[in-house]
Amino acid sequence: MDIVAVVGGLATRVRRKLIAQLPRRRLERAIKKDVVAYVRWARLAGRTWSQIAATLRVSAETLQRWRRQWRLDRLEVRARGKPIARTNTDTRNTVLAALGLFGAETPVTLLRELFPAVARAELEEISARYRRVWRKRRGLLHQLTWRNDGAVWAMDFTQPPNPVDAEYPYLLLVRDLGSGVDLLALPVPGQEASVVLDALRALFAEHEAPLVLKCDNGSAFIAAETRALLEAQDVLPLYSPAYTPRFNGSCEAGVGAIKTRAHHEAARHGRPGQWTCDDVENARLRGNANARPHGASGPSPNELWDRRDRMVDRSRLRAAVETATRKEDDRVLNELGEDLLDAHQLAAVRRIAIGRALVQCGHLQLRRRRFSPPLPQADDGSFRREHTEHLLSGPTMESD
């Protein structure tokens, strides 16, 4: 092995910043350390410096210098080239303000035009550091898109501002997630399992039962009677995690829309806050006919519901859920090192398995993308405003 060629080649095209040089410098140190170890062994074996230099094809002077450096500072990693001349703090903050104004992908050529007195190497360093922090602080957005096939419904209870018709203090809402159509907005006297059973039986008789029904952990939804009905109809219940209403966010959004339209219906008849059953049903029908979940020019929930794909394969989803459940069970048990899972762990495994099965069978599309958080600024915005005006006025930066 030609040690000089390896180490010398690593030294070419080296950037002046230590951060950029660290991988190469560390590799150089590792090679030199191995050479010093070989030299020590060879000297103990009685070989001369000339013999060792001939074997490694490195001059004896270089080998002796590396050994001295090892004894002195253990071949400490140091950056090569002329050190970067750092500017003052105000100038660096102004460069950061420019990156915040123009974006993390601002080219160094533009920064050079704005800050001609700042060294290019320092601008590259500031820009690289800004990008690293920017990437770390970017949020991860999960976007769910439900296939329009009537396969997944969601249900929830909500309370109107006052009992509907002075008789029904709750509303039971059921929504199809693929189309966004509200299948049911029923004023009910209480949150009992019998209320849920009667409503679901009526819906299953009017429409084909879904594959999955999302809901929270309310007593009426987790009751044995409700589970038995869903099992008889071959419907998989998908329960939200405890104290996590956003897990059923689509149904929560439907609740808000129903309440808004019911309020306007009651106000239109001169009795705001005093809803009737007619107000609630009209709110549901108007929402299904007039809402535009995909934009102003998109179809209404009714149109989407009428065009839904009715070809759903229950057996395929069941098989996918069982397979995903077994895999997730094994993974969790291996991580925890336990033989059995408790009720909360089993519920979490079931949620993950159903979600993966829905994606696998094409009922749910999951996309992940990064988004940028708002730019940091002082409470009164004075820092950003001051530097933005300074940049747009075309300043000429002068170093100390």
Protein Blocks (a to p, Z undefined) as FASTA:
>chain_A
ZZklmmmmmmgoiafbfklmmmmmmmmmmmmmmmmmmmmmmmmnopafklmmmmnopafk
lmmmmmmmmmmnoopacdedjddddddfklmmmmmmmmmmnopklcfklmmmmmmmbcfk
lmmmmmmmmmmmmmmmpccddddddddehlaccddddddfbdehhlambdcddddfklop
afbdcddfbdcfklmmmmmmmmmmmpccdfbdcddfbfklmpmklmmmmmmnopacdddd
ehilklmmmmmmmmmmmmmmmmmmmmmnopghiacfklmmmmmmmmmmmpcfkojklccf
klmmmmpcfbdcfklmmmmmmmmmmmmmmmmmmmnopabdcfklmmmmmmmmmmmmmmmn
opaccddddddddddddfkommmmmmmmmmmnopacddZZ
